[in-house]
Amino acid sequence: MAGTLDNHYQMGILFLISAVLLVFTMRLCAPPDLMDRAQDRAVAYILDVTENGHWPCQLDWKGRISSKPPMYTWVAALFSLMLGKVCLFSIYLPCLLSTIGCVFIIYYLGSRYFGWSTGIYGGLMYLFSHLGVRQIALARTDALFSFTIALAALIAFNAWIKGSGWTIFWIVCAISTLTKGPLGPIIAGLGLLAAAWGRKEEDCPTLRGTHIPGICLFLVVTLGWFALAYWYMGKPVFDTMIGKELAGQSIGREAPPLYIRFWKPTGYVIARYAPWGILTFFGLYRIIRKPSREVETRSLERFLWCWFMGGLLIFSLAKHQRHDLVLPLLVPASVIGGRELTLLIKARTRRHVLLVATIIILIFSSIFTWYYHIKRPKKRVVRKTTEIRKLANLIAKKNTRNFPIDYVNTTFILQYYLGTMKIHRSLEEVEEILRAPEPRWVVIRRSEKSARLIDELASRFHRVLVWKDSLGERFYVLSNRLPGAT
């Protein structure tokens, strides 16, 4: 019997991983959207590591220090170095692995405490939501941050039940902090409020074990990296990450009144997690009204409830609100909602569960394929990315001698497609660049400010390429050498 259960458990893992890979392939094959959601900055940081060797702290194309810790950048850069170049696959691979990790944690908790079907349904609910499909191929820290929080929360729950394991919890919290900041350990530990919830129950587990070694390691890792980055880049690291990002986003940011912004994160969960959010809220009500009689299962119910509701409260009170930020809450939401879907469908056999799961995959993969391959490519940000890729291909074909290229008033994504990472130059520097004795190319986007300068320089230097994209923007490639000259 145990062998049969193990086989079913392994089959569920393979089934969910196959679904994740299906979604990732669908997203990877869609037209690129690197100019959306500030992905260009994340790509610039990755290239700054691979091209310039700036591992402790990175700069973007304007010379600005990264506002986020570098864990996502490090992971993507390592994959890029392994593959030999920075490409969409290496950029999005941390997001794919993070999604697999979140889906597995949902599956593990759901199947162990609420039944195999809960694990299957919960994993698919996380994956086939707007946020899940979007974050699996989005060059931002959110997917990795969500996974580190989920992993830390899982370890925290087990440590609470067993009374040991807190050192590992704090190590994962350090990784989470190096991904997006100190909010990670806070959200991961919210579920432990469940210990206070059941403090009057004799059979409720209490918080036991020592945290001192783990906290010491946490401080060594996080403060050690920050000290290294400060030594490497100086005071701007503190000004950007602590002053502008951490303090600025939490207390210094202008925001709507609390009575207006308080409800936004709840709306994000309902809209961006549709259609599953309603099941989660039913499940939250069920946990209060009809808790499980089994001690460990009841403890997990309350842990998930505190994790989700506590995180939702934090995001509701925060001044900085964005729909992507609620992604870490979708892990407990999916476990809770997965159980509700199990109770609603009441599939009698594992074959019926897989049939329902397959129908979910077919329906939602069709919807998201239509969106990302037919509707979304019509948006300007996607069309612009595609046009920049065409321009990069034209420049690469003409630059057969690999002359150095400087960039003025262009998007960084052009550099990505050409495989470079340089600080963009100003309009005032263009003539000086082209007067250099060695061969140089300059790419300039025509605008009101640059039009007169381009016309003047084009009369004195060589125009390698003039290109107008389908959106009406015009680009010039100027050189101090004739095309083909040495």
N, C-alpha and C positions, 0 to 999 in steps of 0.2 A: 504493500500500500504506500509506504514511504517513497519507494522508487517511482511510483506513478505520480505522486504529488510533485516530486522533484522534476520529473519530465514535463508536467504541466507548467511548473514555475519557469523552467528554462524556455519552454515554448512561448510563454507570455513575454519574456525578455526579448527573444528573437522577433516576435511579432511587433512589439513596440519599437525596437530599433529599426526594423524595416520601414515602419511608418515614418519615423524621424528622417531616415535617409531619403525616402520618397519626397518628403516636403523640402528637404535641403536641396535635392537635385532640381526640383521644380523652381526653387528660388534662385539657384545658381545659374540656371539656364535662361532665366528671364532677363530682359534688358537691364543693364546696370543702373543703379541710382546713387552713385557715390557722392553726388553733389547735394544729397538730401540729408537732413538731420545731423549736420556737422560731421559727417563721416570723413570729410576731407582732412580735418584736423587729426583724427585718429590714424588715418593712413600716413599723414606727414610724420607723426611720431614714430610709426613703425619704420619708415624709410630713414628717419634720422638716426635710428639705431643701426640698421643694416648698412647704410651708406656712410654715415659719419661717426659711428661708434659711440654715440651718446647714450650709454646704458643707464647711468644713475638718474638722469633727468633729461627730458627731450624738449626740443624747440619746434615750432611750426614754421611755415614759410615766411612769416612776418617777424621771426625772431622772438616770438612770445613763448614763455615757459609754459609747459603743460600744466593745466589746472587740476588734473587728476593724478593719483598715484599710478605707477607704471606697470602693474601686473598684467593687464590685458596686452599692453604694448610688448612686454617681454615675451609673453607666450606666442603672440602672432609673429614677432620677429624671429624667435627660435624656429618656428615652423617654416618661415620664409627662408631662413638660412639653410635649413635641411632640404628644401625644395630647390634652392639655388636662385630664387628670385621672389620678390613680393608680388603676389597675384591675388585674385579674388578668393581662390581656394584657401591660401594661407591666411588671408585676412579674416575670413569667416570661419575657419576651422575651430578656433576657440569657442565661437558661438554654437557651432554644431555639437562639440563635445560637452559644453555646458548644458545644452538642451537635453542631450542624452542623459546626463547626470541628474537633472531635475526630474525627468520622466522616470528614471530608475528609482529615485527616492520616493516618488509618488506611488509607483508600483509596489515597492517594498513595503511601505507603511500600509497601503490599502489592502494588499493581498494577505499580509500577516495578521492584521487586526480586524478587518472587515470582510474579508473574502476575496478570492481570486478575481472575480468580476469587477470589484471595486478598484483594484489595482489597474486592470486593463482600461476600464472606462475613465478613471482619473488621469491616467497617462495621456489618453487621447484628448481629453478635455483641455489639458494644459497645452498640448501640441496644436490642436485645431481651434485655437482662438486667434483673434486678430493680433494680439501681442505675441503669442507663441510663434506664429508663422513669420511675423515681421522680425523678431529678434534673432531668429535662427540664422539670418544672413544680414546683419546690420553691424557695421564697424563702430560699435560703441561698447562701453563697459557693462551695460545692463545685464546681458545674458550671463556673463561670468560672475558678476556680482550676485545675481539671483541664485546661481548654483552654490557659491561659497556660503551664502546665508542658509540655504536649505541643508547643506552638508553640516554646517555648524549646529543648526537646530536639531538635526537628527542625532548628532553626537550628544548634544545637551540632553535630549530626551532619554537616551540610553544611560547617560551618566546619572541622571536624576533617578531612574528606576533602579540601577545597579549600585549607585553610591560611589562610583569611580569612573575615571576616564576624562576628567576635566582638563588635564594637560593637553590632550589631543584637541579638545574643544577650543582652547585658547590659541593653539597653533593655527587651526583653521580660521579663527577670528582674525589672526594677524594677516593671513592671506587675503581675507575679505577686506580688511582695512587697506591693504596695499592695492586693492582693486578699485575702490571708490570712496574710501574714507571710513571714519569711525561709526557711521550709522549701521554698518553691517553687523557688528557684534551686538548692538542694541536690539535690532530686529530679531536676530537669531536667539537672543535670550528672553524675548518676551513670553515665549511659551512656558517658561519656568514660573510665571505668575500662577500657573495652575496649582503649584504646591500650596500657595496661600488659599486658593479656592477650596481645597479639600482638607484644610488643616484641622477641621473639627471631626473628620472621619478617621476612625481608628486604623483602617486598612490603607489609607492614602500614604504613599511614599513621601518621605521628607528629604529635604536637600542635605546630602551628606558628602563627605570627601573634601580634600584640600584643593584650593585654587592657587596657592602661592607659586609653585613651580611654573604653572601655565601662565600666570600673569607676568612673571619675570621673563619668560620666553617671549610673550607677546610684546612687552616693552622693548626688549632687546632687538627684535626683528623690526618693529615699526619705527621706533626712534632711531635705530641704527641706520635704516634706509634714509630717513629724513636728514640725519646728520651728514650722511654721505652726499645726498643731493645738495644740501646747503653748502658743503665744502666744494662741490663741483661747480655750482652755478651762483652761489652767493646769496645775498639778501633777497633778490627777486623771487627765490623759491618760497621764502616765508611770506612775502607780500602777496604772491599769487595764490598759493595753496591755502594759507591760513587766513590772510586778510581778505582777499577778494572772493575766494571760493567758499571756504568753510564758514567764516563769520558773515561774509556778505550775503550768501544764499540763505542763511538761517535767520539773521537778525537785521541785516542792513538793507534788505531788498524791499522795494516798494511792492505792495500787493493789495488786492481788493480787501474790503472789510471781512472780518472773520465769518460773519453770518452768511456771506456769499461764497467764500472759498471753501468753507468747511465741508460743503456737500460735493465738491468737485471730485475728490478721489473715489467716493462711492459711485458717482456717475461714471467715472473711468472704468471701474470694475464691471459695472453693468453693461456698458457700451463696448469696451475693448475686450471683454471676456465673454461676450455674447456668443451663443445663447445660454451659456452654462451658469452665469452669475445667479440667476434666480434659484437654481438648485442649491447653490452654496448657501444662500440666505435661509432657505428652508432647513438645510442641514444645521446651520448655526442655532436655529430655533429648537430643533429636535434635541441637540446636545443639552440644552437647558431644561427642556420639558421631560425628556425621556432618556436620561443618561444610562450607559451600559451598566449592567450588574457586575461584570468582570472588572477587577481592579485596574489592571494594566490597560485594558481597552478604554475604560472610563478616564484614566489619566491621560491617554493620548487624545481623546476627544477634547478634553479641557485644554491640553497643550496646544492643539491646533486652533481652538477657539481663541485663546489668548494671543497666539501668534498672529492670526489674521486680524482680529478686532483691535489689538494693540497697535499693530502696524498701520491699520487704516486710520486710527486716531492720530498717530504721529503725522501721517501724510495730510490729514485733514487740518491740523493745526499749523502746519508748515507754511511759510510764505512762498517758497519755491514749489510749484506744483506742475507736473507734467505727466501725461498718461503713462509713459514708459516707466515711471518710478514705482508704480504699483506692481510691477512684474514679480518681485519676491513674494508677494502675498498670494500669487496664483498657485503656488505649491500647496499650502494648506487648503486653499479654496478648492483645488482639484481633488484632494483626498476626501474632503467633506462632501463635495458635489458628486464625486464618483460613487459614494455610498448611497446617496439619494437616487442616482440614476439606476443603481442596482435594485433598490427597493421599488422603483417605479416600473422597470421593465420586467423584473422577476423571471429572468431566463433560467430554465430548469437544468440545463446541462452546459458544459463548457463549449460544446459545439454551437449551441444557441448564442452564447456570449460572444464567440468569435464571429458568428454571423452578424450580430448587431454591430460589433466593432468594425467589421468590414464595410457594412453599409455606411457607418459614420465616416470612415476613411474615403469611400467613393464619393459621398455627397460633398464633404467639405474640401477634399482635394480638388474636385471639379470647380467648386466655387472660387477657391483661391488661385487655381490655375487660370481661370478666366480673368480674375482681377489683375494678377501680376503679369500675365502675358498679353492681355487684350486691352483692358481698361487703363491700368496704370501707365503703360508706355506712352499714352497720349499726354501725360502730364509734362509740363515744361521742364521740371527738374530732371526727369528721366530722359527726355529728348535732348536736353543740354549735355548730359553726361555722354550720350551716344555721339553727339556732334564733336565733343572734345576728343573722344576716342578716334574718330575719323581724322581730325586734324593731327593728332599725334602720329597716326600711321603715315600720313603724308610727309610730315617732317622727318620721321625715321627713314623713309625711303630716299629722301633727298640728301640727308646727312650721312652719306656713305663713308665719309672720312672721320666721323665721330668728333666733329668740331665741338668745343664747349658751347653750351647754350645758356643764356641768361633769360630771365622772365620778368616782364614788366606788365602790371595791371592785368594779369591772367589768373584763372582759377588754378589751384594747386593740382587738381586732378589731371591737368595736362602733364605736369611733372611725373605724376604716378605712372601714366601710360608710357612716358619716355624713360622711366626708371631712374630718375634723378631726385635729389633733395637739396635744394639751394634756397637761400634767403632771397626773396624777390627784390629786384632793384627798383629804384625810383626813376621817374621820367628824366630827372636832371642828370642821372648817371649814364644814360644811354649813349650820348655822344662820346663820353670818355671811354666807355667800353669798346665802341666801334673804332676808336683811334688807337687801340692797343696794337702792338707790332705782331702779336700772334693771331691766328685766325679765331674769330668770335662770331657767334650768331646771337641775335636777340629776337625774342618773340614778344610782340606788343599787341594788345587788344585796342582797337580803335575806339575812342570815346571823345567827348567834347574837349576834355583836357589834353588828350594826346594827338588829336587830329592835325593841328598845325605842325607839331614836332615831327610827326610821321612824314608829312608831305615834304618838310624841309630835309630830313635825313634821307628820304628815298631819292632825292635829287643828287645827293652826294655819296651815298653808299649803294650797295647792291641789294636789290629786292629778290630774295630767294623764293619767296612764296607770298601770295596774297590770296586769302581764303575767306569766303563768306558762308556762314552756316545757314541752315534752313530757318533759324530763328532771327536772322537779320544781323547778327554780330559779325564784325569783320576783324580778321587777324592778319598781321604782317610779320614776316620773318625777314629781318635785315641782317646783312653780313658785311664785313670788311674784306671779303674775298669773293671773287666770282665763283658761282657754283662749279664744283669740280676742280677748282684751283687748290694748290697746296699751300 
